[in-house]
Amino acid sequence: MTIMKAKHLTLDDRKAIQEGIERRLSKTAIAKSISKDPTTVAKEIKLHRTVKQRNRFNSPVMCAKLKECKKPRKFCSERLH
């Protein structure tokens, strides 16, 4: 008789993956914390990720002197890095 492997992630596993992503842990570290294979974690992330669309209202401000600046943003020498 063979032992069946669990094929599904539990809600707690998914929450642990989300917390690991928020803490910027590697997929391997997340996998170790929930006792799963790193490829399982990678597939779960890839299948259920959402991409946040960028627009001018939620994009990061790259200019240190945005309000006083008269130059177009492309040519600004006061960029934040």
N, C-alpha and C positions, 0 to 999 in steps of 0.2 A: 504494500500500500504506500503511495506517495503522499507527501505532505503538500497541500495546496498553499501557494503564496497568496497573500491578500492582494487583490487586484485594484482596490479602490482606496483613495485617501479619505480619511475621516474629516469632519469639519474642524476638529482640533488640529489635524495635520495642516490643513489649508490655512488656518489662523497662524500657526507657527511659521509657515512659509511667508505669509504676509508680514509678520513681525520681523522675520529675518531680512526680508527685502528692505523694510523701513530702517533697520539697523545697519544696512549695507553689508551684510554678511555674504560670503561666497556661497554658491550653490552647494558646494561640498560641505561647508559648515552647517548649512541649513539641513542637508540630508542626514548628517550625523546626529543632529539634535532630535530628529523625528524617526531615526533608525530606518531610513529608506535609501535607495540607490540615488546617486546624484542625477542620473538621467531621468529618473521619475520626477524629481523636483524641477529639472530643466523643462521637461515636457509640460508639466502642470503650469509653470510660469508662461511658457510660450502659448499654450492653448487658451489661457484665461486672462491674458494681459489686456489692458486698455491703453491706448495711446492718447495722451492729452494733446489736443490740437493747440498750436501756438498761434497767437494773433497779437496785435499791438497792445491789447489790454492786459494780457497775462504774461507777456514776454519780459525777461529781466531787463532792467535799465542798465545800460553799459556805459553811460556817460556820467562822469563825476559832477559836471557842471551843466546838467541838462537844462535847467530853467534859464540860465544866463547865456547859454551858447547860441550863437547866431550861425554857426557852420552846419552844413548837412552832417548827419551822423556818420556817413561813410568816411569823412575826412577828419574826424575829431581826433586830436592827439591826446586828449584827457580821458581816454577810455579806462574803465575799471577792469582789472583782470583777476 
